[in-house]
Amino acid sequence: MHFQWYPGHMTKAKRQMQEDMKLIDLVIELVDARIPFSSRNPDIDELGRQKARLILMNKADLAAEEQTRKWTEFFQSQGYFVVKLDARARGGMKKISDVIMEACQEKIERDRKRGIKNRPVRAMVVGIPNVGKSTFINTYAGKACAKTGNKPGVTKGKQWIKLNKNVELLDTPGILWPKFEDQQVGLYLALVGSIKDEILNVDELSLELIQILKENYPGILTERYELPNEGAPAEILKQIAENRKCVKKGNELDYSKAAALLMDEFRSGRLGKITLEFPKEQE
């Protein structure tokens, strides 16, 4: 499969983000905990290199806990502050406030020396499409102040959101980089739903997922779908179609329906906690 996707509005969003960097103290970057490397936009490192940095490992409830811990250590070793979270859960937000203040300690100290007191930290929230930015902002603020959607590209335009007396957030549209140099990155983004399914071949995508699960999570599909055996990916998809009675007219197996079902069960966590890429690959 070949992945290529860069709508025109993303070029504009990147230019705007460059301008907005002058206004902020901290870049809060959301990544998908299942693909922490592939869900990062390398442009953001370049744009935010002079700023304090916080990585939020979102969807940690869907990722393998041991791998999330390893990724946290990996990013911390690179100088980032890191918090894992489920953006829908209110419980983890207090910790984020504490880490924001810690990440911006130098800025707060500079302000104090200049006699500036109580100026809020201004943070920009960034992330690729469908990584959960709007959900995070709404949960953090405790109200629906950013528009959310479960499809890539719902957030449009610039919004400042005052969270409390200490923190103001600048929301930005999700941006992907112009092209995926590494097609593996494109594959991972497609698997977690950061590229619209409408422009993908979901049947092929499901076979790629099956291959990854066979290699890294042996037995997970056999258990979930009560498969008689784990053969080649196409054979496994056939068995899933049989097990879940995915049939079309004429009693033929409906492979597309089985593929869509598998993708949905993976993305929603019903297959279990799964991380697709591992920090040792990046070291």
N, C-alpha and C positions, 0 to 999 in steps of 0.2 A: 504493500500500500504506500502511496505517496501523499504526504501531507503538505499543504500549502494554503495559507489563509491569512490575509492581512487587509481587512476592509480599510477604505480611505480614512474613515473617521479616527483610526488609531494613529495615523501620522500626525493629525491635528492634536490629538490628545497628548502625544509625546512632547510636541512643541510647547503646549500649554503647561505641561508638568515641569519642563525646564524653567519656564518663567516663575512658576509657583514655588520652586525650590528656594527662591530668595526670601520667601515669606515665612519659612518654617524652621523649627529647631530639630525635629525628629522625623524620620521616615519609619512608618509602621508598615511592614510588608507581610501580607498574608500569603502563605503557601499551603498546598494540599499535603497533609502529613503522609498520604499514600505515595506521593511522588515529590518529595521536598526539593529535589534538585531540578527536575524537569518543569516544575510549576513556578520556578523563579524566572523573572525576566532580566537577562543580563544588562539591559539598558538601565535598570534601576540602580545597579551598583555604580555605573558610570555617572548617572545624574545625581545620585545622593552621596557621593564619596566624601563630601565635607560635613555631612550631617551625622548625628547620633542615629543608630540603627537598631530596630527591634523587629525580630521575625516571629510572627505568630503561626504556629503549626496547627492550622485549622483542620477540622474533620479527624482529629486524633482519636475520636471514638470509633472510627472506621479502620484505623491503621493498627498494625501489630505493635504492641506496647514496647517490646524490647528494641525494635528498630527505631521507634520514635525517640527512645532514650539515647540511642546511638547517634541519631541525627542531631539531637539537641546538643550533645557533646561536640559533634563535628562543627556545627555553626558557632558555638561558643568559642571554640579554638580559633575561629577565624575573626573573632572580635565582635560578634553580634550578641545582643541580649536576645534571649529566646523564651517563649512561653508556649506550651501546648494547650489547645483548647477545642471545645465544641462551641462554635459561635452562637448556637441556639440556646446554650445554657447560661443562665444569669450568674451562676455560682462562681465562675472563674474570673469575673470581671474586676474584682477588688485587687487581685494579684496583678492584673495588667496595669492598673493605676499606680501601684507601688513600683513596678518595674519601669514605667514611663518616667516617674520622678527620679529613680536611680539613674536611668540612662541619660537624663538631662541635668544631672547634678552640677556639672561644670558650668552650664549655661545659667542655672539658678544662682550659683555662687558668683559668676561674673556680674549678673544683674544686681545682686546684693551689694557688691563692692562699689557699683556705680550709683547706689542709692535707689535702685528700682526695686520696688517690692510688689509682690503678688501679681506680676505679669504672668498670664497663663502660658504654659507650654503649648506651642502650636505644632501639631503633628499632621503629616500627610499620610493618608491610608492608601496604599497601593496594592496591586495584585492583578494577576491575569483574570480573564473573564471566568465567572462561575466558581470562583474560589471561596466565596462567602463573605465578601467585603461588606455588602449592604446589610446582611444578616448580623454580622459582628457589630456594625455601627448601631443598628437598631437595638440590639440586646444591650450593648454597652450604655447607650443613652437612655434605655428604658422606655423608648417610645419609637414609633415608626417615623423616623425623620429622613431615612434614605429609602428610595424605592428599591424593592427587592424582586427578584425573579429567579426561577430555577433554570433559566436558559442563559447562555452567554450573551453579554452585551445589552443588559437591561438598563444599567446605570448610565445616564447621559448628563453631560454638563458638570459644573463645579458647585459644590455646596460646602459652606462652613457650618459646623455643628458645635455649639457650645455644650460641653458635657457637664462641666462644673466650674468652680472658680479657678481650678488649676489647669484644666486641659481644654483646648479647642481642637477639633478635628477638621481636616480638609479632605473631603471625599473626592475621588477622581474616577473617571471611567476606567474599566479594566483594559489593559493593553497587552497584546502579544507582540513579540518581536517580528521583524519583517519576514524572515523565513527560518525554517528549522534546518540548521546546518546538519544536525544529527537527526535522522529520521526516527530514531528510537524515542527521542523527545516528543516528536509529533505523535507517535503511537501512544505513549503514556498519557499525553494530554487528551487524545481521543478516547482512551479507555475510561478516564474519570469524568468525561463529559464537558471538558473545557473547549472542545470544538463541536460545533453543531452536528448532531447525528444526521441531519438532512443532507449534509454534503459528504457523508461517509458511506462506506459499504459496511453496514453493521454485521452482516454475515461473516465477512472476512475478519472484521474486528474481533468477533467472538472466538474465532479460531486462534487468533493471536493470544487472546486472554487465556484460552484453554492451555496453550503451550506453556505460557508463563506459570500458570497454576500447577501444571504437571511437574515443572522443574523445581519450583520453590515451595509448593504446598502439596506434596504428594498425598493422595487419598482424600483431599477435601471435596473433590467433585464426586468421587465414588460414594462418599458418605452422604452428601447432600441429595444426590439424585438416584441413590441405590443402583449404581451401575454394575452390571455383571463383571466388567473388566475395564481397565483404562488402556485403550488402544491409541491410535493416531487421533489428532484433534477432530478431524471430520467424523470419525467413528464415534467419538464421545458426544459430539453434537447430535448425531443420529440417535444415540441412546437417550440423550436428554429429551429429544422430541418424542420418543416413544414413551418414556417414563411420565412426561407431563402431558401426554395426549395432545400434542401439537399437530393437528391434522387439518387438511383443507378438503375441498370437494373431491369426491372420488376416493376418499380415505387415504390420500397420499400424505406423507409426512410433510409438515410445514417447517422447513429449516429456518426460515426468516423469523417465524414466531418464537422458535426455540432460542435463536440467537438473541432476540430482543429480551426474552425472559432472563437468559443468563446475564446479559449486561445489566439489566435492572436489579437483579439479585446481588450482583457484585457491588454496584454503585450504592445500593441502600444498606449494605452491610449484612445482608441475610446469608451470605456465604461464610461470614466470619470476619475477623479483623485481618486485613490483608494490606501489606506494603509491597509496592511493585518494584521499587529500586532501593539500593542499599548504600550507606555512606562509604563502604570500602571501595566501591566502584569509582568514587570521586577523588580519593586520596592520591 
